[in-house]
Structures are given as C-alpha cells and as structure tokens.
Amino acid sequence: MTTIFEAIAILRKVFDKYAGKEGDAKTLTKKELTDLLKEQLGGPPKQAEMDQFFKMLDNDGDGIVDFNEYVVLCATVCKGELTPVLR
Ligand SMILES: [Ca+2]
C-alpha cells in the first residue's frame, strides 16, 4: 500500500473508532467529535468555540458529522488551519 492510502486508511480507522462510541456508528455526535479532538488533536476548545466549530463542520445542519464532513476537518488540519481554533 502506498503512503497516501495508508494515511487514508488511518483517517477512516479514527473516524470509525469515535463514530462507534454512541448512536449511529457511521456518524459523529458532538460528544464523539469532542472526544476525537481531545484525544487526537489536543483539543477541544472552550464549549462556545466547540459549538461554533461543530456547526461549521456540520455542513448539512443535521446535528451530526458524517464522513464527508469529517473529511473537511481532516483537510483543515492538513492545511494547518485548525491550530487557531484549537490553540
Ligand atoms: Ca451533518
């Protein structure tokens, strides 16, 4: 497997790990996303910032973050743009 496919497999594995904690195993609740940020990215920010961040990621506004929306989070981290949010 090439390096980029390995990286993608790991991103998928992380998503599945947190999405499987409660509710639908194919989506992230706010609690699951908070745990993911805390354990994997050194976050989360303050509750108000977390609410705003979750809203931003929840593109279709259904109250959960699906895999497509999670990919946006990964891309944001990849571009180095998440640091100001998490600090
Ligand atoms: Ca959503």
PDB file of the backbone (N, CA, C, O) and the ligand in Angstrom, with CONECT records:
HET     CA  A 101       1
ATOM      1  N   MET A   1       0.851  -1.195   0.000  1.00  0.00           N
ATOM      2  CA  MET A   1       0.000   0.000   0.000  1.00  0.00           C
ATOM      3  C   MET A   1       0.887   1.246   0.000  1.00  0.00           C
ATOM      4  O   MET A   1       1.909   1.293   0.685  1.00  0.00           O
ATOM      5  N   THR A   2       0.486   2.242  -0.768  1.00  0.00           N
ATOM      6  CA  THR A   2       1.284   3.471  -0.809  1.00  0.00           C
ATOM      7  C   THR A   2       1.050   4.287   0.462  1.00  0.00           C
ATOM      8  O   THR A   2       0.087   4.047   1.191  1.00  0.00           O
ATOM      9  N   THR A   3       1.907   5.222   0.716  1.00  0.00           N
ATOM     10  CA  THR A   3       1.826   6.040   1.935  1.00  0.00           C
ATOM     11  C   THR A   3       0.489   6.773   2.036  1.00  0.00           C
ATOM     12  O   THR A   3      -0.122   6.823   3.103  1.00  0.00           O
ATOM     13  N   ILE A   4       0.042   7.341   0.914  1.00  0.00           N
ATOM     14  CA  ILE A   4      -1.215   8.123   0.980  1.00  0.00           C
ATOM     15  C   ILE A   4      -2.415   7.213   1.272  1.00  0.00           C
ATOM     16  O   ILE A   4      -3.338   7.616   1.979  1.00  0.00           O
ATOM     17  N   PHE A   5      -2.405   5.990   0.731  1.00  0.00           N
ATOM     18  CA  PHE A   5      -3.514   5.073   1.036  1.00  0.00           C
ATOM     19  C   PHE A   5      -3.450   4.610   2.488  1.00  0.00           C
ATOM     20  O   PHE A   5      -4.480   4.387   3.124  1.00  0.00           O
ATOM     21  N   GLU A   6      -2.240   4.468   3.002  1.00  0.00           N
ATOM     22  CA  GLU A   6      -2.089   4.128   4.427  1.00  0.00           C
ATOM     23  C   GLU A   6      -2.678   5.239   5.288  1.00  0.00           C
ATOM     24  O   GLU A   6      -3.384   4.981   6.263  1.00  0.00           O
ATOM     25  N   ALA A   7      -2.372   6.494   4.905  1.00  0.00           N
ATOM     26  CA  ALA A   7      -2.864   7.657   5.656  1.00  0.00           C
ATOM     27  C   ALA A   7      -4.385   7.710   5.618  1.00  0.00           C
ATOM     28  O   ALA A   7      -5.024   7.966   6.639  1.00  0.00           O
ATOM     29  N   ILE A   8      -4.958   7.473   4.464  1.00  0.00           N
ATOM     30  CA  ILE A   8      -6.417   7.495   4.311  1.00  0.00           C
ATOM     31  C   ILE A   8      -7.050   6.390   5.161  1.00  0.00           C
ATOM     32  O   ILE A   8      -8.081   6.604   5.798  1.00  0.00           O
ATOM     33  N   ALA A   9      -6.429   5.212   5.167  1.00  0.00           N
ATOM     34  CA  ALA A   9      -6.949   4.099   5.972  1.00  0.00           C
ATOM     35  C   ALA A   9      -6.927   4.461   7.456  1.00  0.00           C
ATOM     36  O   ALA A   9      -7.842   4.104   8.197  1.00  0.00           O
ATOM     37  N   ILE A  10      -5.897   5.157   7.883  1.00  0.00           N
ATOM     38  CA  ILE A  10      -5.804   5.565   9.292  1.00  0.00           C
ATOM     39  C   ILE A  10      -6.885   6.594   9.622  1.00  0.00           C
ATOM     40  O   ILE A  10      -7.506   6.524  10.683  1.00  0.00           O
ATOM     41  N   LEU A  11      -7.111   7.556   8.710  1.00  0.00           N
ATOM     42  CA  LEU A  11      -8.156   8.565   8.940  1.00  0.00           C
ATOM     43  C   LEU A  11      -9.526   7.890   9.069  1.00  0.00           C
ATOM     44  O   LEU A  11     -10.348   8.287   9.895  1.00  0.00           O
ATOM     45  N   ARG A  12      -9.759   6.868   8.242  1.00  0.00           N
ATOM     46  CA  ARG A  12     -11.009   6.117   8.269  1.00  0.00           C
ATOM     47  C   ARG A  12     -11.142   5.363   9.603  1.00  0.00           C
ATOM     48  O   ARG A  12     -12.211   5.324  10.212  1.00  0.00           O
ATOM     49  N   LYS A  13     -10.019   4.766  10.034  1.00  0.00           N
ATOM     50  CA  LYS A  13      -9.991   3.999  11.275  1.00  0.00           C
ATOM     51  C   LYS A  13     -10.313   4.892  12.479  1.00  0.00           C
ATOM     52  O   LYS A  13     -11.059   4.493  13.373  1.00  0.00           O
ATOM     53  N   VAL A  14      -9.752   6.090  12.492  1.00  0.00           N
ATOM     54  CA  VAL A  14     -10.006   7.037  13.586  1.00  0.00           C
ATOM     55  C   VAL A  14     -11.487   7.428  13.592  1.00  0.00           C
ATOM     56  O   VAL A  14     -12.124   7.465  14.645  1.00  0.00           O
ATOM     57  N   PHE A  15     -12.026   7.719  12.402  1.00  0.00           N
ATOM     58  CA  PHE A  15     -13.454   8.071  12.302  1.00  0.00           C
ATOM     59  C   PHE A  15     -14.318   6.947  12.879  1.00  0.00           C
ATOM     60  O   PHE A  15     -15.191   7.189  13.712  1.00  0.00           O
ATOM     61  N   ASP A  16     -14.063   5.709  12.425  1.00  0.00           N
ATOM     62  CA  ASP A  16     -14.861   4.566  12.863  1.00  0.00           C
ATOM     63  C   ASP A  16     -14.765   4.344  14.372  1.00  0.00           C
ATOM     64  O   ASP A  16     -15.753   3.999  15.021  1.00  0.00           O
ATOM     65  N   LYS A  17     -13.564   4.546  14.924  1.00  0.00           N
ATOM     66  CA  LYS A  17     -13.351   4.363  16.363  1.00  0.00           C
ATOM     67  C   LYS A  17     -14.270   5.289  17.179  1.00  0.00           C
ATOM     68  O   LYS A  17     -14.921   4.851  18.128  1.00  0.00           O
ATOM     69  N   TYR A  18     -14.310   6.566  16.799  1.00  0.00           N
ATOM     70  CA  TYR A  18     -15.098   7.533  17.562  1.00  0.00           C
ATOM     71  C   TYR A  18     -16.582   7.473  17.202  1.00  0.00           C
ATOM     72  O   TYR A  18     -17.438   7.630  18.072  1.00  0.00           O
ATOM     73  N   ALA A  19     -16.889   7.247  15.923  1.00  0.00           N
ATOM     74  CA  ALA A  19     -18.294   7.185  15.479  1.00  0.00           C
ATOM     75  C   ALA A  19     -19.014   6.002  16.121  1.00  0.00           C
ATOM     76  O   ALA A  19     -20.235   6.024  16.274  1.00  0.00           O
ATOM     77  N   GLY A  20     -18.259   4.971  16.496  1.00  0.00           N
ATOM     78  CA  GLY A  20     -18.856   3.771  17.070  1.00  0.00           C
ATOM     79  C   GLY A  20     -19.136   3.859  18.553  1.00  0.00           C
ATOM     80  O   GLY A  20     -19.651   2.906  19.138  1.00  0.00           O
ATOM     81  N   LYS A  21     -18.809   4.992  19.181  1.00  0.00           N
ATOM     82  CA  LYS A  21     -18.980   5.099  20.642  1.00  0.00           C
ATOM     83  C   LYS A  21     -20.428   5.194  21.078  1.00  0.00           C
ATOM     84  O   LYS A  21     -20.813   4.574  22.070  1.00  0.00           O
ATOM     85  N   GLU A  22     -21.242   5.959  20.359  1.00  0.00           N
ATOM     86  CA  GLU A  22     -22.664   6.086  20.719  1.00  0.00           C
ATOM     87  C   GLU A  22     -23.479   6.363  19.463  1.00  0.00           C
ATOM     88  O   GLU A  22     -22.947   6.860  18.471  1.00  0.00           O
ATOM     89  N   GLY A  23     -24.750   6.045  19.504  1.00  0.00           N
ATOM     90  CA  GLY A  23     -25.649   6.308  18.377  1.00  0.00           C
ATOM     91  C   GLY A  23     -25.210   5.608  17.101  1.00  0.00           C
ATOM     92  O   GLY A  23     -24.689   4.493  17.130  1.00  0.00           O
ATOM     93  N   ASP A  24     -25.431   6.290  15.974  1.00  0.00           N
ATOM     94  CA  ASP A  24     -25.112   5.733  14.659  1.00  0.00           C
ATOM     95  C   ASP A  24     -23.592   5.606  14.508  1.00  0.00           C
ATOM     96  O   ASP A  24     -22.856   6.575  14.697  1.00  0.00           O
ATOM     97  N   ALA A  25     -23.134   4.390  14.163  1.00  0.00           N
ATOM     98  CA  ALA A  25     -21.694   4.134  14.020  1.00  0.00           C
ATOM     99  C   ALA A  25     -21.108   4.717  12.733  1.00  0.00           C
ATOM    100  O   ALA A  25     -19.910   4.598  12.476  1.00  0.00           O
ATOM    101  N   LYS A  26     -21.970   5.350  11.924  1.00  0.00           N
ATOM    102  CA  LYS A  26     -21.484   5.944  10.680  1.00  0.00           C
ATOM    103  C   LYS A  26     -21.401   7.462  10.759  1.00  0.00           C
ATOM    104  O   LYS A  26     -21.072   8.124   9.775  1.00  0.00           O
ATOM    105  N   THR A  27     -21.702   8.016  11.940  1.00  0.00           N
ATOM    106  CA  THR A  27     -21.650   9.471  12.107  1.00  0.00           C
ATOM    107  C   THR A  27     -21.070   9.828  13.478  1.00  0.00           C
ATOM    108  O   THR A  27     -21.067   9.017  14.404  1.00  0.00           O
ATOM    109  N   LEU A  28     -20.579  11.065  13.578  1.00  0.00           N
ATOM    110  CA  LEU A  28     -20.035  11.562  14.847  1.00  0.00           C
ATOM    111  C   LEU A  28     -21.035  12.505  15.503  1.00  0.00           C
ATOM    112  O   LEU A  28     -21.504  13.460  14.884  1.00  0.00           O
ATOM    113  N   THR A  29     -21.356  12.227  16.768  1.00  0.00           N
ATOM    114  CA  THR A  29     -22.156  13.171  17.545  1.00  0.00           C
ATOM    115  C   THR A  29     -21.197  14.240  18.057  1.00  0.00           C
ATOM    116  O   THR A  29     -19.981  14.122  17.908  1.00  0.00           O
ATOM    117  N   LYS A  30     -21.757  15.283  18.660  1.00  0.00           N
ATOM    118  CA  LYS A  30     -20.888  16.341  19.199  1.00  0.00           C
ATOM    119  C   LYS A  30     -19.958  15.785  20.284  1.00  0.00           C
ATOM    120  O   LYS A  30     -18.795  16.176  20.384  1.00  0.00           O
ATOM    121  N   LYS A  31     -20.490  14.873  21.086  1.00  0.00           N
ATOM    122  CA  LYS A  31     -19.677  14.245  22.149  1.00  0.00           C
ATOM    123  C   LYS A  31     -18.528  13.444  21.531  1.00  0.00           C
ATOM    124  O   LYS A  31     -17.386  13.528  21.984  1.00  0.00           O
ATOM    125  N   GLU A  32     -18.845  12.668  20.494  1.00  0.00           N
ATOM    126  CA  GLU A  32     -17.815  11.859  19.845  1.00  0.00           C
ATOM    127  C   GLU A  32     -16.751  12.750  19.196  1.00  0.00           C
ATOM    128  O   GLU A  32     -15.557  12.460  19.275  1.00  0.00           O
ATOM    129  N   LEU A  33     -17.193  13.828  18.558  1.00  0.00           N
ATOM    130  CA  LEU A  33     -16.247  14.749  17.922  1.00  0.00           C
ATOM    131  C   LEU A  33     -15.374  15.432  18.982  1.00  0.00           C
ATOM    132  O   LEU A  33     -14.177  15.634  18.776  1.00  0.00           O
ATOM    133  N   THR A  34     -15.984  15.782  20.111  1.00  0.00           N
ATOM    134  CA  THR A  34     -15.237  16.403  21.212  1.00  0.00           C
ATOM    135  C   THR A  34     -14.148  15.452  21.712  1.00  0.00           C
ATOM    136  O   THR A  34     -13.009  15.863  21.931  1.00  0.00           O
ATOM    137  N   ASP A  35     -14.508  14.176  21.891  1.00  0.00           N
ATOM    138  CA  ASP A  35     -13.531  13.169  22.332  1.00  0.00           C
ATOM    139  C   ASP A  35     -12.408  13.023  21.306  1.00  0.00           C
ATOM    140  O   ASP A  35     -11.234  12.933  21.666  1.00  0.00           O
ATOM    141  N   LEU A  36     -12.782  13.000  20.023  1.00  0.00           N
ATOM    142  CA  LEU A  36     -11.790  12.861  18.949  1.00  0.00           C
ATOM    143  C   LEU A  36     -10.802  14.036  18.979  1.00  0.00           C
ATOM    144  O   LEU A  36      -9.588  13.845  18.901  1.00  0.00           O
ATOM    145  N   LEU A  37     -11.345  15.245  19.094  1.00  0.00           N
ATOM    146  CA  LEU A  37     -10.476  16.438  19.121  1.00  0.00           C
ATOM    147  C   LEU A  37      -9.548  16.402  20.328  1.00  0.00           C
ATOM    148  O   LEU A  37      -8.364  16.725  20.235  1.00  0.00           O
ATOM    149  N   LYS A  38     -10.120  15.999  21.470  1.00  0.00           N
ATOM    150  CA  LYS A  38      -9.374  15.954  22.730  1.00  0.00           C
ATOM    151  C   LYS A  38      -8.237  14.934  22.670  1.00  0.00           C
ATOM    152  O   LYS A  38      -7.098  15.233  23.027  1.00  0.00           O
ATOM    153  N   GLU A  39      -8.564  13.736  22.215  1.00  0.00           N
ATOM    154  CA  GLU A  39      -7.583  12.653  22.252  1.00  0.00           C
ATOM    155  C   GLU A  39      -6.621  12.644  21.066  1.00  0.00           C
ATOM    156  O   GLU A  39      -5.482  12.191  21.186  1.00  0.00           O
ATOM    157  N   GLN A  40      -7.082  13.143  19.925  1.00  0.00           N
ATOM    158  CA  GLN A  40      -6.245  13.042  18.724  1.00  0.00           C
ATOM    159  C   GLN A  40      -5.591  14.355  18.320  1.00  0.00           C
ATOM    160  O   GLN A  40      -4.542  14.347  17.676  1.00  0.00           O
ATOM    161  N   LEU A  41      -6.196  15.489  18.690  1.00  0.00           N
ATOM    162  CA  LEU A  41      -5.684  16.772  18.201  1.00  0.00           C
ATOM    163  C   LEU A  41      -5.351  17.774  19.306  1.00  0.00           C
ATOM    164  O   LEU A  41      -5.058  18.939  19.039  1.00  0.00           O
ATOM    165  N   GLY A  42      -5.402  17.298  20.552  1.00  0.00           N
ATOM    166  CA  GLY A  42      -5.019  18.195  21.649  1.00  0.00           C
ATOM    167  C   GLY A  42      -6.070  19.228  22.004  1.00  0.00           C
ATOM    168  O   GLY A  42      -5.780  20.162  22.751  1.00  0.00           O
ATOM    169  N   GLY A  43      -7.287  19.085  21.485  1.00  0.00           N
ATOM    170  CA  GLY A  43      -8.383  19.999  21.803  1.00  0.00           C
ATOM    171  C   GLY A  43      -9.210  19.440  22.925  1.00  0.00           C
ATOM    172  O   GLY A  43      -8.650  18.709  23.741  1.00  0.00           O
ATOM    173  N   PRO A  44     -10.471  19.709  23.045  1.00  0.00           N
ATOM    174  CA  PRO A  44     -11.177  20.681  22.222  1.00  0.00           C
ATOM    175  C   PRO A  44     -11.069  22.079  22.797  1.00  0.00           C
ATOM    176  O   PRO A  44     -10.588  22.271  23.914  1.00  0.00           O
ATOM    177  N   PRO A  45     -11.516  23.045  22.028  1.00  0.00           N
ATOM    178  CA  PRO A  45     -11.540  24.412  22.551  1.00  0.00           C
ATOM    179  C   PRO A  45     -12.647  24.564  23.586  1.00  0.00           C
ATOM    180  O   PRO A  45     -13.281  23.578  23.963  1.00  0.00           O
ATOM    181  N   LYS A  46     -12.881  25.773  24.042  1.00  0.00           N
ATOM    182  CA  LYS A  46     -13.945  26.032  25.022  1.00  0.00           C
ATOM    183  C   LYS A  46     -15.293  25.646  24.423  1.00  0.00           C
ATOM    184  O   LYS A  46     -15.444  25.567  23.204  1.00  0.00           O
ATOM    185  N   GLN A  47     -16.274  25.406  25.299  1.00  0.00           N
ATOM    186  CA  GLN A  47     -17.591  24.929  24.853  1.00  0.00           C
ATOM    187  C   GLN A  47     -18.196  25.798  23.741  1.00  0.00           C
ATOM    188  O   GLN A  47     -18.710  25.273  22.753  1.00  0.00           O
ATOM    189  N   ALA A  48     -18.135  27.121  23.904  1.00  0.00           N
ATOM    190  CA  ALA A  48     -18.712  28.023  22.904  1.00  0.00           C
ATOM    191  C   ALA A  48     -18.007  27.871  21.560  1.00  0.00           C
ATOM    192  O   ALA A  48     -18.645  27.864  20.507  1.00  0.00           O
ATOM    193  N   GLU A  49     -16.679  27.747  21.611  1.00  0.00           N
ATOM    194  CA  GLU A  49     -15.895  27.562  20.383  1.00  0.00           C
ATOM    195  C   GLU A  49     -16.198  26.209  19.763  1.00  0.00           C
ATOM    196  O   GLU A  49     -16.268  26.064  18.543  1.00  0.00           O
ATOM    197  N   MET A  50     -16.380  25.202  20.650  1.00  0.00           N
ATOM    198  CA  MET A  50     -16.700  23.854  20.193  1.00  0.00           C
ATOM    199  C   MET A  50     -18.037  23.851  19.459  1.00  0.00           C
ATOM    200  O   MET A  50     -18.173  23.228  18.406  1.00  0.00           O
ATOM    201  N   ASP A  51     -19.021  24.550  20.020  1.00  0.00           N
ATOM    202  CA  ASP A  51     -20.349  24.647  19.396  1.00  0.00           C
ATOM    203  C   ASP A  51     -20.243  25.270  18.006  1.00  0.00           C
ATOM    204  O   ASP A  51     -20.843  24.791  17.043  1.00  0.00           O
ATOM    205  N   GLN A  52     -19.473  26.339  17.926  1.00  0.00           N
ATOM    206  CA  GLN A  52     -19.288  27.052  16.670  1.00  0.00           C
ATOM    207  C   GLN A  52     -18.562  26.156  15.652  1.00  0.00           C
ATOM    208  O   GLN A  52     -18.919  26.112  14.475  1.00  0.00           O
ATOM    209  N   PHE A  53     -17.547  25.452  16.133  1.00  0.00           N
ATOM    210  CA  PHE A  53     -16.749  24.573  15.287  1.00  0.00           C
ATOM    211  C   PHE A  53     -17.602  23.418  14.767  1.00  0.00           C
ATOM    212  O   PHE A  53     -17.516  23.043  13.598  1.00  0.00           O
ATOM    213  N   PHE A  54     -18.424  22.862  15.654  1.00  0.00           N
ATOM    214  CA  PHE A  54     -19.290  21.748  15.254  1.00  0.00           C
ATOM    215  C   PHE A  54     -20.280  22.214  14.185  1.00  0.00           C
ATOM    216  O   PHE A  54     -20.530  21.506  13.210  1.00  0.00           O
ATOM    217  N   LYS A  55     -20.836  23.398  14.376  1.00  0.00           N
ATOM    218  CA  LYS A  55     -21.785  23.992  13.438  1.00  0.00           C
ATOM    219  C   LYS A  55     -21.140  24.166  12.059  1.00  0.00           C
ATOM    220  O   LYS A  55     -21.753  23.915  11.022  1.00  0.00           O
ATOM    221  N   MET A  56     -19.877  24.607  12.093  1.00  0.00           N
ATOM    222  CA  MET A  56     -19.140  24.835  10.851  1.00  0.00           C
ATOM    223  C   MET A  56     -18.923  23.497  10.102  1.00  0.00           C
ATOM    224  O   MET A  56     -19.063  23.425   8.881  1.00  0.00           O
ATOM    225  N   LEU A  57     -18.580  22.448  10.866  1.00  0.00           N
ATOM    226  CA  LEU A  57     -18.335  21.143  10.238  1.00  0.00           C
ATOM    227  C   LEU A  57     -19.635  20.483   9.767  1.00  0.00           C
ATOM    228  O   LEU A  57     -19.664  19.800   8.743  1.00  0.00           O
ATOM    229  N   ASP A  58     -20.704  20.698  10.532  1.00  0.00           N
ATOM    230  CA  ASP A  58     -21.994  20.087  10.206  1.00  0.00           C
ATOM    231  C   ASP A  58     -22.631  20.857   9.051  1.00  0.00           C
ATOM    232  O   ASP A  58     -23.573  21.628   9.234  1.00  0.00           O
ATOM    233  N   ASN A  59     -22.098  20.629   7.879  1.00  0.00           N
ATOM    234  CA  ASN A  59     -22.467  21.393   6.689  1.00  0.00           C
ATOM    235  C   ASN A  59     -23.950  21.314   6.335  1.00  0.00           C
ATOM    236  O   ASN A  59     -24.538  22.307   5.907  1.00  0.00           O
ATOM    237  N   ASP A  60     -24.566  20.124   6.512  1.00  0.00           N
ATOM    238  CA  ASP A  60     -25.975  19.992   6.159  1.00  0.00           C
ATOM    239  C   ASP A  60     -26.905  20.266   7.340  1.00  0.00           C
ATOM    240  O   ASP A  60     -28.125  20.160   7.215  1.00  0.00           O
ATOM    241  N   GLY A  61     -26.318  20.621   8.492  1.00  0.00           N
ATOM    242  CA  GLY A  61     -27.113  21.037   9.646  1.00  0.00           C
ATOM    243  C   GLY A  61     -28.001  19.971  10.268  1.00  0.00           C
ATOM    244  O   GLY A  61     -29.020  20.300  10.874  1.00  0.00           O
ATOM    245  N   ASP A  62     -27.634  18.696  10.131  1.00  0.00           N
ATOM    246  CA  ASP A  62     -28.476  17.651  10.719  1.00  0.00           C
ATOM    247  C   ASP A  62     -28.071  17.280  12.144  1.00  0.00           C
ATOM    248  O   ASP A  62     -28.618  16.340  12.722  1.00  0.00           O
ATOM    249  N   GLY A  63     -27.115  18.015  12.709  1.00  0.00           N
ATOM    250  CA  GLY A  63     -26.753  17.797  14.112  1.00  0.00           C
ATOM    251  C   GLY A  63     -25.736  16.701  14.346  1.00  0.00           C
ATOM    252  O   GLY A  63     -25.411  16.396  15.493  1.00  0.00           O
ATOM    253  N   ILE A  64     -25.224  16.102  13.279  1.00  0.00           N
ATOM    254  CA  ILE A  64     -24.184  15.088  13.382  1.00  0.00           C
ATOM    255  C   ILE A  64     -23.149  15.330  12.287  1.00  0.00           C
ATOM    256  O   ILE A  64     -23.446  15.957  11.270  1.00  0.00           O
ATOM    257  N   VAL A  65     -21.933  14.828  12.502  1.00  0.00           N
ATOM    258  CA  VAL A  65     -20.876  14.983  11.498  1.00  0.00           C
ATOM    259  C   VAL A  65     -20.675  13.628  10.805  1.00  0.00           C
ATOM    260  O   VAL A  65     -20.235  12.659  11.424  1.00  0.00           O
ATOM    261  N   ASP A  66     -21.005  13.581   9.511  1.00  0.00           N
ATOM    262  CA  ASP A  66     -20.832  12.325   8.766  1.00  0.00           C
ATOM    263  C   ASP A  66     -19.407  12.259   8.186  1.00  0.00           C
ATOM    264  O   ASP A  66     -18.599  13.164   8.393  1.00  0.00           O
ATOM    265  N   PHE A  67     -19.124  11.188   7.470  1.00  0.00           N
ATOM    266  CA  PHE A  67     -17.754  11.004   6.998  1.00  0.00           C
ATOM    267  C   PHE A  67     -17.311  12.129   6.053  1.00  0.00           C
ATOM    268  O   PHE A  67     -16.169  12.583   6.124  1.00  0.00           O
ATOM    269  N   ASN A  68     -18.197  12.572   5.183  1.00  0.00           N
ATOM    270  CA  ASN A  68     -17.856  13.677   4.267  1.00  0.00           C
ATOM    271  C   ASN A  68     -17.488  14.942   5.026  1.00  0.00           C
ATOM    272  O   ASN A  68     -16.557  15.658   4.658  1.00  0.00           O
ATOM    273  N   GLU A  69     -18.234  15.202   6.093  1.00  0.00           N
ATOM    274  CA  GLU A  69     -17.971  16.399   6.898  1.00  0.00           C
ATOM    275  C   GLU A  69     -16.673  16.236   7.703  1.00  0.00           C
ATOM    276  O   GLU A  69     -15.942  17.202   7.921  1.00  0.00           O
ATOM    277  N   TYR A  70     -16.403  15.018   8.133  1.00  0.00           N
ATOM    278  CA  TYR A  70     -15.150  14.696   8.849  1.00  0.00           C
ATOM    279  C   TYR A  70     -13.939  14.917   7.931  1.00  0.00           C
ATOM    280  O   TYR A  70     -12.886  15.374   8.375  1.00  0.00           O
ATOM    281  N   VAL A  71     -14.106  14.587   6.652  1.00  0.00           N
ATOM    282  CA  VAL A  71     -13.024  14.779   5.687  1.00  0.00           C
ATOM    283  C   VAL A  71     -12.634  16.262   5.609  1.00  0.00           C
ATOM    284  O   VAL A  71     -11.463  16.595   5.423  1.00  0.00           O
ATOM    285  N   VAL A  72     -13.625  17.140   5.753  1.00  0.00           N
ATOM    286  CA  VAL A  72     -13.350  18.582   5.759  1.00  0.00           C
ATOM    287  C   VAL A  72     -12.471  18.929   6.965  1.00  0.00           C
ATOM    288  O   VAL A  72     -11.545  19.734   6.863  1.00  0.00           O
ATOM    289  N   LEU A  73     -12.778  18.303   8.113  1.00  0.00           N
ATOM    290  CA  LEU A  73     -11.951  18.500   9.313  1.00  0.00           C
ATOM    291  C   LEU A  73     -10.510  18.062   9.029  1.00  0.00           C
ATOM    292  O   LEU A  73      -9.563  18.780   9.351  1.00  0.00           O
ATOM    293  N   CYS A  74     -10.353  16.882   8.427  1.00  0.00           N
ATOM    294  CA  CYS A  74      -9.017  16.356   8.116  1.00  0.00           C
ATOM    295  C   CYS A  74      -8.279  17.296   7.158  1.00  0.00           C
ATOM    296  O   CYS A  74      -7.087  17.552   7.325  1.00  0.00           O
ATOM    297  N   ALA A  75      -8.999  17.806   6.156  1.00  0.00           N
ATOM    298  CA  ALA A  75      -8.382  18.721   5.189  1.00  0.00           C
ATOM    299  C   ALA A  75      -7.957  20.010   5.876  1.00  0.00           C
ATOM    300  O   ALA A  75      -6.907  20.575   5.568  1.00  0.00           O
ATOM    301  N   THR A  76      -8.790  20.471   6.815  1.00  0.00           N
ATOM    302  CA  THR A  76      -8.479  21.696   7.557  1.00  0.00           C
ATOM    303  C   THR A  76      -7.200  21.505   8.374  1.00  0.00           C
ATOM    304  O   THR A  76      -6.337  22.383   8.410  1.00  0.00           O
ATOM    305  N   VAL A  77      -7.090  20.350   9.029  1.00  0.00           N
ATOM    306  CA  VAL A  77      -5.884  20.040   9.816  1.00  0.00           C
ATOM    307  C   VAL A  77      -4.679  19.945   8.885  1.00  0.00           C
ATOM    308  O   VAL A  77      -3.599  20.448   9.193  1.00  0.00           O
ATOM    309  N   CYS A  78      -4.881  19.290   7.742  1.00  0.00           N
ATOM    310  CA  CYS A  78      -3.822  19.086   6.753  1.00  0.00           C
ATOM    311  C   CYS A  78      -3.265  20.416   6.249  1.00  0.00           C
ATOM    312  O   CYS A  78      -2.066  20.551   6.004  1.00  0.00           O
ATOM    313  N   LYS A  79      -4.151  21.387   6.101  1.00  0.00           N
ATOM    314  CA  LYS A  79      -3.735  22.710   5.616  1.00  0.00           C
ATOM    315  C   LYS A  79      -3.158  23.582   6.737  1.00  0.00           C
ATOM    316  O   LYS A  79      -2.698  24.698   6.496  1.00  0.00           O
ATOM    317  N   GLY A  80      -3.191  23.049   7.970  1.00  0.00           N
ATOM    318  CA  GLY A  80      -2.641  23.796   9.100  1.00  0.00           C
ATOM    319  C   GLY A  80      -3.534  24.921   9.565  1.00  0.00           C
ATOM    320  O   GLY A  80      -3.076  25.862  10.214  1.00  0.00           O
ATOM    321  N   GLU A  81      -4.833  24.823   9.226  1.00  0.00           N
ATOM    322  CA  GLU A  81      -5.757  25.918   9.556  1.00  0.00           C
ATOM    323  C   GLU A  81      -6.543  25.691  10.837  1.00  0.00           C
ATOM    324  O   GLU A  81      -7.329  26.544  11.248  1.00  0.00           O
ATOM    325  N   LEU A  82      -6.331  24.534  11.472  1.00  0.00           N
ATOM    326  CA  LEU A  82      -7.110  24.235  12.674  1.00  0.00           C
ATOM    327  C   LEU A  82      -6.445  24.774  13.947  1.00  0.00           C
ATOM    328  O   LEU A  82      -7.110  24.983  14.962  1.00  0.00           O
ATOM    329  N   THR A  83      -5.154  24.992  13.881  1.00  0.00           N
ATOM    330  CA  THR A  83      -4.402  25.433  15.053  1.00  0.00           C
ATOM    331  C   THR A  83      -5.013  26.661  15.736  1.00  0.00           C
ATOM    332  O   THR A  83      -5.098  26.677  16.964  1.00  0.00           O
ATOM    333  N   PRO A  84      -5.446  27.698  14.989  1.00  0.00           N
ATOM    334  CA  PRO A  84      -6.029  28.855  15.682  1.00  0.00           C
ATOM    335  C   PRO A  84      -7.309  28.504  16.422  1.00  0.00           C
ATOM    336  O   PRO A  84      -7.640  29.146  17.418  1.00  0.00           O
ATOM    337  N   VAL A  85      -8.047  27.481  15.946  1.00  0.00           N
ATOM    338  CA  VAL A  85      -9.295  27.082  16.597  1.00  0.00           C
ATOM    339  C   VAL A  85      -8.991  26.315  17.881  1.00  0.00           C
ATOM    340  O   VAL A  85      -9.602  26.570  18.919  1.00  0.00           O
ATOM    341  N   LEU A  86      -8.048  25.378  17.813  1.00  0.00           N
ATOM    342  CA  LEU A  86      -7.744  24.525  18.962  1.00  0.00           C
ATOM    343  C   LEU A  86      -6.764  25.168  19.938  1.00  0.00           C
ATOM    344  O   LEU A  86      -6.885  24.976  21.148  1.00  0.00           O
ATOM    345  N   ARG A  87      -5.835  25.898  19.450  1.00  0.00           N
ATOM    346  CA  ARG A  87      -4.752  26.535  20.230  1.00  0.00           C
ATOM    347  C   ARG A  87      -3.993  25.575  21.108  1.00  0.00           C
ATOM    348  O   ARG A  87      -3.066  25.981  21.809  1.00  0.00           O
TER     349      ARG A  87
HETATM  350 CA    CA A 101     -24.126  16.597   9.213  1.00  0.00          CA2+
END
